[in-house]
Amino acid sequence: MLGAYWQYQIPLWAVFFLFLILLLIPMEVGFRLGSRARRLHPDPEGETRGDITLNGMLTLLALMLAFTYSFCVSRADLRKTAIITEVNTIGTAFLRADLLPEPGRTDVRQRLYEYAKSRYVEPGSITTLEGMEKVVARSEEIQSTIWPAIKTAIRQDGEITAPEKALIVSAVNDLLDSHTSRMAVIYDRLPTSVLILLLLIAGTSLAVGAFHSSLNGHAIRWRMTLFACIVASLMYLILDYDIMMRGLIQVDHQSLAQLIHEMEATLP
């Protein structure tokens, strides 16, 4: 499902250097073109026009970085919320399953426990899209056994009232819905086209800045290179927020780990 997103299929350290190279190339081209233009056609008025263009490009770059960063941070917050919601629904279903008579009670609670374990991902343990898809497939396989177990348990002989049955069914429905919501926010990613547009604007801005600097006779490469490194770092941070499953910024699964520990303690 994420196979078309090339930025999630290469190591993150390589992503940073790829961004940096894609920014340094147009910067160097701008330096060379500016030096050539200065030698051939000295034009003070052209310098003013270049300054206006540079200001506009840098403003556009700042807006794009701000909006893209905000998009990825908001998606990261939604993923945190989805995990908390799922923890609450699994915990509620596990508690309400205690209303079921035996032997269905133990069977349902054991399946919920196994499902919770399948939803926990150790930070940094998944480094490829294939790995994440395997974890999701395993989780959905366990999830598919919960509803049949619930139906069998509520139909067995025992003292369980209709309202109690409704509570249990409602809790399981919420659990299934939370899975759908969590998968939706996991697969909601920064479009590749937006990332390419951001690279295009950043590269063009650096090229215009380098051209204008060289045209004025102040081609100090280390300052432009430092600026390129900062922009590449910001773009890396944006992708790190969006990638979630590996990198420096990861979603905290501690609440789910705590729930699994509590469920394990109550099972026979």
N, C-alpha and C positions, 0 to 999 in steps of 0.2 A: 504493500500500500504506500510505503514511503520510498519505493525504489527509484522514483523519478527525482528525488531530492539528492543530487550529487553531493551537496555540502555535508550530508550526514553519513556518507560512506567512506570518507577519508579521515585519517588521524587529525585530531584538533591542532597538534603542533604544525602539521603540514598546511592546515587551513590558514594559520596566521602568516606563514611565509608565502603562501600563494597570494593572499591579499596584499602583502607588502610588495611582492614582485610586480603585481598588476598595477600598483600605484607608482612604483619607482620608474617603470618603463615610460609612461607618458610624461612624468616629470623630467626625465633625461631628454626626451624628445623636445619638450618645451624649452629647456636650456639651450639645446643646439639650434633650434629654430630662432630663438631670440638673439643668440650671438650672431647668427648669419644675417638676420634682419638689421641688426645694429651696424654691421660692417657695410651692408649694401645700401640701406635706405634709412639714415638717421631721420627720425620724425618725432619731434617733441609732442605734436598733437596726437600721434598714435599712442604715445605713452599714456595720455589722459584717458583716451578711449579704452585702453587695456586695463587701466585702474578701475574704471566703472564696471567693465566686464568681470574683473576679478572679484570685486565686492559682491556683485550679483551671484556669481557662482558659489562663493563661500557662504553666502546667506542661504542659498538653496541647499547646499551640503549640510549646513547646521540644522535646517528644518527636517531634512530627510533622516539624519541621524537621530534627531529627537523623536520623531514620529515612529521610526522603526524600533528604537529602544523601548518606547512606551508600549508598543504592540507586544513585544516579546516579554516584557516584565508583567504585563497584565495577563498573558497566557500562563506564565509561571505561577502567578497567584491563583489562577483558576485550577491549575493542577494540584496545588496545595489544598485548596478547598475541596476538590473532588476526592482526595485521599481521606480527608477528615470526614466527609459525608459517607464515604464507603465504610470507614471504620465504625461510624455510628450505626449504620444499617446492619452490618454484620453482627455487631454486638447486640443490637436489639433482637435480631432474629435468633441469635444463640440463647438469649435469656428467655424469650417467649417459647422456644422449643422445649423448655423445661416443663411447660404445661402439658406436653404430650405424654400419654401413657407408655410404659415399656412394652415391647422392646424398641418401638419406634423412636422414643426419646433419645436413647443413646446413639442410634444409627444416624439420626438427623444432626445431632450435635457434633458427632464425629465428622460428618461430611462438611459441616460448616467450618469446623476447625481446619480440615484439610484445604478447604477453599481459601480461608484466610491466609494460610501458609503459602499458597500458590500466588497470592496477590502481593506478597512481600518480595521486594527486590533489594538485595544487598547493594548499597551504593558502590558504583564502579564495577559491578560484576558483569554488566552487559555493555559490550563495546561495539556490537554490530547490530544492524537491523534484523538480520536473521536470528540472532540471539533473542531479541525482544519479541519477535513473532513466535518463537518457540515457547517462550514464557506465557504469552497471551493464549496460545493454543492449548497449553497444558491447563491453564486456569479455566478456560471455557469448557474443557473436557470434564473437569471436576464439577463445574457449575451445572452442567447438564444433568448431573445425578441428583441434585438437591431437590428439584421439583417432584420427580417421581417418588423420592423418599418421603417428602411431605404428604403427598396424596395417599401413600400407603399407610403412613402413621395416623393420619386423621380419620381413616376409614376403619382402623382396627378397633376391637372392643376395648372399652375403658371409659372412665368418667371424664369426659371432656365436653363442654357445652358448646353450643353454636357460636356465641360471642368469642369464646376462646379460640375456636377454629378460625374465625374471621381475623382475629388479632395475629395469629400465626401466618395465615395466608397473606395478610397485608404486609407483614414484616418481610416475608420472602419476596414479594413483588417489589418492595422498595430496594431490596438487595440487588435484584436483577436490573432495576432501573439505574442504580448507582454504578453498576458495571458499564452500562451503555454510556452514561455521562462521563465516566473516567476515560473510556476509550476515545470518546469524541474529543476531549481536550488534549489527549496524548497525540492524536493524529492531526490536530489543528496546528499547522506549522507555518512559519514564515515562507511565503511563496518564493520560489527561485527567481522569478521575474523581478521581484522587489529587490532581492539581493544583487542581481545583475545591474539593475538601475542605479542602486546605491554605489556600486563599484564604478559605473560609468560616470556618475556625477563627481565622485571623489577623484577619479583619474583625470577628468577634464579640468577640475578645479586646480589640481596640482600642475597640470600642463600649462594652464593659463598663468598661474602664479609664477612658475619657473620662466615662462616666456617673458613676462613683464619684468621680472627681476633681472634677467639677462639683458633685456633691451635697455634697461636703465644703467647697465654696467655694474650691478651689485649681485652677481650670481654667486651667492654663498650657499653651497650645496648642503652643508651640514644642517643648516636651519630647516631647509625644505625636507631633507631626509628625516629629521626629527619629527616634523609635522606629519610626514607620511607614516612613520612608525606609530604615532599617536592615533591617527585615523584608523590604521590597520588594527590596533589594539581595541579600539571602540567597536569595530566591526566584529572582531573575535568575541568580545564580551556579549554582543547582541546574539551571535550564533550560539554561544555557550548557554545563555539563558534559554534559548529555544530548543537546544538539543536534548537537555534534561537527563539523558541516560548515562552520559559520561562527560568528563570535563571538571572544571573547578566549581561550578554551580550545579547542585543537584537537589532534587526534591527530598525533603526529610520524611522518612518512613518510620520514625520512632514511635508515633502513635499506633501504627499498625503492629509493630513489633511488641509493644506493650499489651495490645489486645490479644495477640497470639499467646503471650506468656500467661495472661489471666485465663484464657480459655483452656490452656493445657493444664493449669492448676485445678480446674473444676472437673475435668474429665477423669473417669476411672482408669 
